[in-house]
Amino acid sequence: MQEKKTDLVVLGGGPGGYSAAFRAADLGRKVTIIEKSSVLGGVCLNVGCIPSKTLLHLAEVIEEAEKLAPLGVSFGKPTFDLEKIRAHRDSVIHTLTSGLDSLYKARKIERIVGVGTFLSDTELMVVTDKEELKLTFEDLIIAVGSRSVQIPGIPYEDERIWDSTKALELTHIPKRLAIIGGGIIGLEVATMYHALGSKITIVEMMDSLIPPADRDLKQPLLKKLKKQYEAIYTSTKVEKVEAKKESLTLHLKGDNAPETIEADAVLVAVGRKANSDGIALENTTIKTNGRGWIEVDKKLRTNVSHVFAIGDVVGDPMLAHKSSHQGKVAAEVASGQASAFTPMGIPSVAYTSPEVAWVGLTETEAKEKGIAFKKGSFPWTANGRALSAVATDGVSKALYDEKTGRLLGAGICGKNAGELISEAVVALEMGAVSEDIALSIHPHPTLSETFAIAAELAEGTATDTLNR
């Protein structure tokens, strides 16, 4: 076994891992990044965020074309060449992974393709295709990500049972697709396959889809989905899935659900589990909590002072943009910089149609915590740009502290909500008050002005609608 001493090791090459490695290298550290895949980018770039958004763009175009028919512009029924669609998806991924390859080489980062596990608080065992390597490190950043949760009663060996990765392979378009889990991943896959022609049924254990989002915020989406999909069963559990030659039978338990439903494919999208259980933490003194999340402080440092952890392994929200920011902080702290991860809010986005995005305190959370607030909520049915674009399924809302007027949280449902929410993110971080946003002149006609009008409603100065 070869033995080697290293400076700073990053275990995992996803958005958090490569961001940490690049930042540490820029700060003068000699960096080694260990990633089991032959390409960097992790789940997000290779089998998650990027391929899904590539396919969701196709779904958006298909829907936009359908909306134009009543306006006098008609196109023929779309046809799908899955091979060309997959080729486009793969080209997008290749462009980005090739860019990461150039960046790590330019920074002279050592890269090992292999699986790393702990031997102690200061040592790693790295297994590659060619050798076993014992690494002794000065500092280490854990960035090993997460995987799809599996639930009992599912015949995972059947090729018709999908996780999100398999769904994005787009091998075929099932006539009937059942989705277990009504969160962001499940609904995004539903959006794609509905546009491609699948009949969609969603089964969710909670009493509503996208549970973390406020009910009024997601209402435009829910109203639309009820019309589009075959069925949506909330407060319903899938007890088991029975694999038959002709189809898959889902056995359900819920007050308003049938005992069984049939499907040609089933997506299991009930959440993600941290990969902390696969790196031999039992050989270290690093602490985890009851959910398997590695415990860290605001500097992303574990209880072992020279070991840091970032991204999905430290808990919710399991989002790529959280991971990348944490990666930079961990690299800076490990390199002696004054840095900490203390965001006022981390935005969440469901890239559905319409999109749903929110950041900061939700109205539900504010009420549960007894926080007094004033609210502005503006429906897109009164927005000229939304009307022009046939995109009136939407709402912009914001919560402000009742005494100080400071922004507490915001949500947007509608076309391009994932882009529009960034204004609220900046306002939240900068400590903006409702008057700041209301007095900031937004271009007209735009979708972005709905956020300003929501602030005017909170201030009681709106003229585009009645102040209530």
Salt bridges, closest charged atoms under 4 A:
ASP7 OD1 - ARG29 NH2 2.68
ASP26 OD1 - ARG107 NE 2.89
GLU60 OE2 - LYS415 NZ 3.27
GLU63 OE2 - LYS67 NZ 3.73
GLU63 OE2 - LYS224 NZ 2.36
GLU64 OE2 - LYS415 NZ 3.48
ASP90 OD1 - ARG89 NE 2.95
ASP101 OD1 - ARG111 NH1 2.84
GLU110 OE2 - LYS4 NZ 2.32
GLU123 OE2 - LYS134 NZ 3.30
ASP139 OD2 - ARG29 NH2 2.71
ASP158 OD2 - ARG160 NH2 2.88
GLU188 OE1 - LYS53 NZ 3.25
ASP207 OD1 - ARG215 NH2 3.75
ASP214 OD2 - LYS397 NZ 3.13
ASP216 OD2 - LYS375 NZ 3.67
ASP216 OD1 - LYS397 NZ 3.04
GLU242 OE1 - HIS251 NE2 3.12
ASP264 OD1 - ARG176 NH2 2.95
ASP277 OD2 - ARG147 NH2 2.79
GLU332 OE2 - ARG23 NE 2.84
GLU363 OE2 - LYS367 NZ 3.24
GLU363 OE1 - LYS375 NZ 3.17
GLU363 OE1 - LYS397 NZ 2.74
GLU423 OE2 - HIS442 NE2 2.62
GLU449 OE2 - HIS444 ND1 2.86
GLU459 OE2 - LYS374 NZ 3.27
